[in-house]
């Protein structure tokens, strides 16, 4: 029972400290939140193309342009 009371007190203290800091320095809190923002490396999690697909497309474009250059030399 004392553990629950202790955890509630710690959480309440953390929330109170965060809220007071947010009210006193809103831009500092905003900068902190921007620093810890999660940005996925794998865009497939968001439904976009994966990094490997983008690399493959870039490589295919380079190979196609090299092929066209070689064909022009003949």
N, CA, C and O atoms as a GROMACS GRO file, in nm:
protein
  296
    1UNK      N    1   0.082  -0.120   0.000
    1UNK     CA    2   0.000   0.000   0.000
    1UNK      C    3   0.086   0.126   0.000
    1UNK      O    4   0.053   0.224  -0.066
    2UNK      N    5   0.196   0.122   0.074
    2UNK     CA    6   0.285   0.239   0.080
    2UNK      C    7   0.354   0.262  -0.054
    2UNK      O    8   0.387   0.375  -0.089
    3UNK      N    9   0.376   0.154  -0.130
    3UNK     CA   10   0.442   0.167  -0.259
    3UNK      C   11   0.351   0.244  -0.356
    3UNK      O   12   0.398   0.329  -0.432
    4UNK      N   13   0.222   0.214  -0.354
    4UNK     CA   14   0.128   0.286  -0.440
    4UNK      C   15   0.126   0.434  -0.405
    4UNK      O   16   0.123   0.520  -0.494
    5UNK      N   17   0.126   0.465  -0.276
    5UNK     CA   18   0.125   0.604  -0.232
    5UNK      C   19   0.254   0.674  -0.274
    5UNK      O   20   0.252   0.790  -0.315
    6UNK      N   21   0.366   0.604  -0.263
    6UNK     CA   22   0.495   0.659  -0.304
    6UNK      C   23   0.497   0.686  -0.453
    6UNK      O   24   0.541   0.793  -0.496
    7UNK      N   25   0.449   0.590  -0.534
    7UNK     CA   26   0.446   0.609  -0.679
    7UNK      C   27   0.355   0.725  -0.719
    7UNK      O   28   0.389   0.804  -0.807
    8UNK      N   29   0.239   0.734  -0.654
    8UNK     CA   30   0.149   0.846  -0.683
    8UNK      C   31   0.214   0.979  -0.650
    8UNK      O   32   0.200   1.076  -0.725
    9UNK      N   33   0.286   0.984  -0.540
    9UNK     CA   34   0.355   1.107  -0.501
    9UNK      C   35   0.465   1.144  -0.599
    9UNK      O   36   0.481   1.261  -0.633
   10UNK      N   37   0.541   1.044  -0.645
   10UNK     CA   38   0.648   1.070  -0.741
   10UNK      C   39   0.592   1.118  -0.874
   10UNK      O   40   0.644   1.212  -0.935
   11UNK      N   41   0.485   1.054  -0.920
   11UNK     CA   42   0.424   1.095  -1.046
   11UNK      C   43   0.365   1.235  -1.035
   11UNK      O   44   0.381   1.317  -1.125
   12UNK      N   45   0.296   1.261  -0.924
   12UNK     CA   46   0.238   1.393  -0.905
   12UNK      C   47   0.346   1.500  -0.898
   12UNK      O   48   0.329   1.610  -0.952
   13UNK      N   49   0.457   1.470  -0.833
   13UNK     CA   50   0.568   1.566  -0.825
   13UNK      C   51   0.629   1.592  -0.961
   13UNK      O   52   0.662   1.707  -0.994
   14UNK      N   53   0.646   1.487  -1.042
   14UNK     CA   54   0.703   1.503  -1.176
   14UNK      C   55   0.611   1.586  -1.264
   14UNK      O   56   0.657   1.673  -1.338
   15UNK      N   57   0.482   1.559  -1.257
   15UNK     CA   58   0.385   1.634  -1.337
   15UNK      C   59   0.382   1.781  -1.293
   15UNK      O   60   0.377   1.871  -1.376
   16UNK      N   61   0.386   1.804  -1.163
   16UNK     CA   62   0.385   1.940  -1.111
   16UNK      C   63   0.511   2.015  -1.154
   16UNK      O   64   0.504   2.132  -1.191
   17UNK      N   65   0.626   1.949  -1.147
   17UNK     CA   66   0.751   2.014  -1.188
   17UNK      C   67   0.750   2.044  -1.338
   17UNK      O   68   0.791   2.152  -1.379
   18UNK      N   69   0.704   1.950  -1.420
   18UNK     CA   70   0.697   1.971  -1.564
   18UNK      C   71   0.601   2.087  -1.597
   18UNK      O   72   0.632   2.172  -1.680
   19UNK      N   73   0.486   2.089  -1.531
   19UNK     CA   74   0.387   2.193  -1.557
   19UNK      C   75   0.440   2.330  -1.516
   19UNK      O   76   0.422   2.427  -1.589
   20UNK      N   77   0.504   2.338  -1.402
   20UNK     CA   78   0.558   2.467  -1.359
   20UNK      C   79   0.668   2.514  -1.452
   20UNK      O   80   0.678   2.634  -1.479
   21UNK      N   81   0.751   2.423  -1.501
   21UNK     CA   82   0.856   2.460  -1.596
   21UNK      C   83   0.794   2.502  -1.729
   21UNK      O   84   0.840   2.597  -1.792
   22UNK      N   85   0.690   2.431  -1.771
   22UNK     CA   86   0.625   2.464  -1.898
   22UNK      C   87   0.561   2.603  -1.892
   22UNK      O   88   0.562   2.675  -1.991
   23UNK      N   89   0.508   2.639  -1.778
   23UNK     CA   90   0.448   2.772  -1.764
   23UNK      C   91   0.554   2.880  -1.754
   23UNK      O   92   0.536   2.990  -1.805
   24UNK      N   93   0.666   2.850  -1.688
   24UNK     CA   94   0.770   2.950  -1.669
   24UNK      C   95   0.855   2.969  -1.794
   24UNK      O   96   0.894   3.081  -1.826
   25UNK      N   97   0.883   2.861  -1.866
   25UNK     CA   98   0.971   2.868  -1.983
   25UNK      C   99   0.913   2.785  -2.098
   25UNK      O  100   0.965   2.678  -2.128
   26UNK      N  101   0.807   2.832  -2.163
   26UNK     CA  102   0.742   2.750  -2.266
   26UNK      C  103   0.830   2.720  -2.386
   26UNK      O  104   0.819   2.613  -2.445
   27UNK      N  105   0.918   2.814  -2.424
   27UNK     CA  106   1.002   2.790  -2.541
   27UNK      C  107   1.110   2.688  -2.512
   27UNK      O  108   1.147   2.611  -2.601
   28UNK      N  109   1.161   2.686  -2.391
   28UNK     CA  110   1.260   2.586  -2.354
   28UNK      C  111   1.198   2.446  -2.357
   28UNK      O  112   1.262   2.350  -2.401
   29UNK      N  113   1.077   2.435  -2.310
   29UNK     CA  114   1.008   2.306  -2.312
   29UNK      C  115   0.982   2.263  -2.456
   29UNK      O  116   0.997   2.146  -2.491
   30UNK      N  117   0.944   2.358  -2.539
   30UNK     CA  118   0.922   2.327  -2.680
   30UNK      C  119   1.047   2.278  -2.748
   30UNK      O  120   1.042   2.183  -2.827
   31UNK      N  121   1.162   2.342  -2.720
   31UNK     CA  122   1.288   2.298  -2.777
   31UNK      C  123   1.324   2.158  -2.728
   31UNK      O  124   1.372   2.075  -2.806
   32UNK      N  125   1.299   2.131  -2.601
   32UNK     CA  126   1.327   1.998  -2.547
   32UNK      C  127   1.241   1.893  -2.616
   32UNK      O  128   1.291   1.786  -2.652
   33UNK      N  129   1.114   1.923  -2.634
   33UNK     CA  130   1.026   1.827  -2.700
   33UNK      C  131   1.066   1.804  -2.845
   33UNK      O  132   1.051   1.692  -2.895
   34UNK      N  133   1.116   1.905  -2.913
   34UNK     CA  134   1.163   1.887  -3.050
   34UNK      C  135   1.288   1.800  -3.054
   34UNK      O  136   1.308   1.726  -3.150
   35UNK      N  137   1.371   1.807  -2.951
   35UNK     CA  138   1.492   1.727  -2.947
   35UNK      C  139   1.463   1.580  -2.926
   35UNK      O  140   1.538   1.495  -2.973
   36UNK      N  141   1.357   1.548  -2.857
   36UNK     CA  142   1.328   1.408  -2.827
   36UNK      C  143   1.218   1.352  -2.916
   36UNK      O  144   1.165   1.245  -2.888
   37UNK      N  145   1.182   1.423  -3.022
   37UNK     CA  146   1.077   1.377  -3.113
   37UNK      C  147   1.126   1.252  -3.185
   37UNK      O  148   1.239   1.248  -3.233
   38UNK      N  149   1.040   1.150  -3.192
   38UNK     CA  150   1.075   1.026  -3.258
   38UNK      C  151   1.047   1.037  -3.406
   38UNK      O  152   0.935   1.067  -3.448
   39UNK      N  153   1.149   1.012  -3.487
   39UNK     CA  154   1.135   1.011  -3.631
   39UNK      C  155   1.179   0.874  -3.679
   39UNK      O  156   1.294   0.837  -3.660
   40UNK      N  157   1.089   0.798  -3.740
   40UNK     CA  158   1.126   0.662  -3.781
   40UNK      C  159   1.226   0.664  -3.895
   40UNK      O  160   1.217   0.748  -3.985
   41UNK      N  161   1.321   0.574  -3.891
   41UNK     CA  162   1.416   0.562  -4.002
   41UNK      C  163   1.355   0.484  -4.117
   41UNK      O  164   1.388   0.508  -4.233
   42UNK      N  165   1.267   0.391  -4.085
   42UNK     CA  166   1.204   0.310  -4.186
   42UNK      C  167   1.067   0.370  -4.219
   42UNK      O  168   0.974   0.359  -4.140
   43UNK      N  169   1.056   0.431  -4.334
   43UNK     CA  170   0.933   0.499  -4.372
   43UNK      C  171   0.819   0.403  -4.399
   43UNK      O  172   0.704   0.445  -4.412
   44UNK      N  173   0.849   0.273  -4.409
   44UNK     CA  174   0.741   0.177  -4.433
   44UNK      C  175   0.648   0.172  -4.313
   44UNK      O  176   0.533   0.130  -4.326
   45UNK      N  177   0.697   0.214  -4.196
   45UNK     CA  178   0.611   0.219  -4.078
   45UNK      C  179   0.501   0.322  -4.096
   45UNK      O  180   0.394   0.310  -4.036
   46UNK      N  181   0.527   0.422  -4.178
   46UNK     CA  182   0.429   0.526  -4.204
   46UNK      C  183   0.355   0.504  -4.335
   46UNK      O  184   0.272   0.587  -4.375
   47UNK      N  185   0.384   0.395  -4.402
   47UNK     CA  186   0.316   0.365  -4.528
   47UNK      C  187   0.389   0.418  -4.650
   47UNK      O  188   0.338   0.405  -4.762
   48UNK      N  189   0.505   0.478  -4.632
   48UNK     CA  190   0.582   0.530  -4.744
   48UNK      C  191   0.683   0.428  -4.794
   48UNK      O  192   0.690   0.317  -4.740
   49UNK      N  193   0.761   0.464  -4.895
   49UNK     CA  194   0.860   0.370  -4.946
   49UNK      C  195   0.971   0.348  -4.844
   49UNK      O  196   1.004   0.438  -4.766
   50UNK      N  197   1.028   0.230  -4.847
   50UNK     CA  198   1.138   0.202  -4.754
   50UNK      C  199   1.266   0.264  -4.808
   50UNK      O  200   1.273   0.304  -4.924
   51UNK      N  201   1.366   0.270  -4.724
   51UNK     CA  202   1.494   0.327  -4.764
   51UNK      C  203   1.555   0.243  -4.875
   51UNK      O  204   1.614   0.297  -4.968
   52UNK      N  205   1.542   0.112  -4.865
   52UNK     CA  206   1.598   0.024  -4.968
   52UNK      C  207   1.529   0.046  -5.102
   52UNK      O  208   1.595   0.043  -5.206
   53UNK      N  209   1.400   0.069  -5.103
   53UNK     CA  210   1.330   0.095  -5.228
   53UNK      C  211   1.379   0.225  -5.291
   53UNK      O  212   1.397   0.232  -5.412
   54UNK      N  213   1.400   0.327  -5.209
   54UNK     CA  214   1.450   0.454  -5.261
   54UNK      C  215   1.591   0.437  -5.318
   54UNK      O  216   1.622   0.489  -5.425
   55UNK      N  217   1.677   0.362  -5.246
   55UNK     CA  218   1.813   0.338  -5.295
   55UNK      C  219   1.810   0.260  -5.426
   55UNK      O  220   1.886   0.288  -5.518
   56UNK      N  221   1.721   0.161  -5.435
   56UNK     CA  222   1.708   0.082  -5.557
   56UNK      C  223   1.666   0.169  -5.674
   56UNK      O  224   1.719   0.156  -5.784
   57UNK      N  225   1.570   0.258  -5.650
   57UNK     CA  226   1.524   0.347  -5.757
   57UNK      C  227   1.635   0.440  -5.803
   57UNK      O  228   1.651   0.464  -5.923
   58UNK      N  229   1.712   0.494  -5.707
   58UNK     CA  230   1.824   0.582  -5.743
   58UNK      C  231   1.929   0.505  -5.823
   58UNK      O  232   1.980   0.556  -5.923
   59UNK      N  233   1.960   0.385  -5.780
   59UNK     CA  234   2.059   0.303  -5.850
   59UNK      C  235   2.010   0.270  -5.991
   59UNK      O  236   2.089   0.271  -6.086
   60UNK      N  237   1.882   0.240  -6.005
   60UNK     CA  238   1.826   0.208  -6.136
   60UNK      C  239   1.835   0.329  -6.229
   60UNK      O  240   1.864   0.313  -6.348
   61UNK      N  241   1.811   0.448  -6.177
   61UNK     CA  242   1.822   0.569  -6.258
   61UNK      C  243   1.965   0.592  -6.305
   61UNK      O  244   1.988   0.627  -6.420
   62UNK      N  245   2.061   0.570  -6.215
   62UNK     CA  246   2.202   0.588  -6.251
   62UNK      C  247   2.242   0.486  -6.357
   62UNK      O  248   2.308   0.521  -6.455
   63UNK      N  249   2.202   0.362  -6.339
   63UNK     CA  250   2.236   0.258  -6.436
   63UNK      C  251   2.173   0.288  -6.572
   63UNK      O  252   2.235   0.266  -6.676
   64UNK      N  253   2.049   0.336  -6.571
   64UNK     CA  254   1.982   0.369  -6.697
   64UNK      C  255   2.054   0.483  -6.768
   64UNK      O  256   2.071   0.479  -6.890
   65UNK      N  257   2.095   0.584  -6.693
   65UNK     CA  258   2.165   0.697  -6.757
   65UNK      C  259   2.301   0.652  -6.811
   65UNK      O  260   2.342   0.698  -6.918
   66UNK      N  261   2.371   0.564  -6.740
   66UNK     CA  262   2.499   0.512  -6.789
   66UNK      C  263   2.477   0.428  -6.915
   66UNK      O  264   2.556   0.436  -7.010
   67UNK      N  265   2.371   0.349  -6.916
   67UNK     CA  266   2.340   0.267  -7.034
   67UNK      C  267   2.313   0.355  -7.154
   67UNK      O  268   2.359   0.327  -7.264
   68UNK      N  269   2.237   0.462  -7.134
   68UNK     CA  270   2.205   0.554  -7.243
   68UNK      C  271   2.332   0.621  -7.295
   68UNK      O  272   2.348   0.639  -7.416
   69UNK      N  273   2.422   0.659  -7.204
   69UNK     CA  274   2.548   0.720  -7.245
   69UNK      C  275   2.632   0.623  -7.327
   69UNK      O  276   2.691   0.661  -7.428
   70UNK      N  277   2.636   0.498  -7.284
   70UNK     CA  278   2.713   0.396  -7.356
   70UNK      C  279   2.654   0.370  -7.494
   70UNK      O  280   2.727   0.350  -7.591
   71UNK      N  281   2.522   0.370  -7.504
   71UNK     CA  282   2.456   0.349  -7.632
   71UNK      C  283   2.484   0.464  -7.728
   71UNK      O  284   2.492   0.443  -7.849
   72UNK      N  285   2.499   0.584  -7.675
   72UNK     CA  286   2.527   0.701  -7.758
   72UNK      C  287   2.668   0.700  -7.814
   72UNK      O  288   2.694   0.762  -7.917
   73UNK      N  289   2.760   0.632  -7.749
   73UNK     CA  290   2.898   0.626  -7.794
   73UNK      C  291   2.916   0.530  -7.911
   73UNK      O  292   3.009   0.544  -7.991
   74UNK      N  293   2.827   0.432  -7.921
   74UNK     CA  294   2.843   0.331  -8.028
   74UNK      C  295   2.802   0.383  -8.161
   74UNK      O  296   2.810   0.311  -8.260
   0.00000   0.00000   0.00000
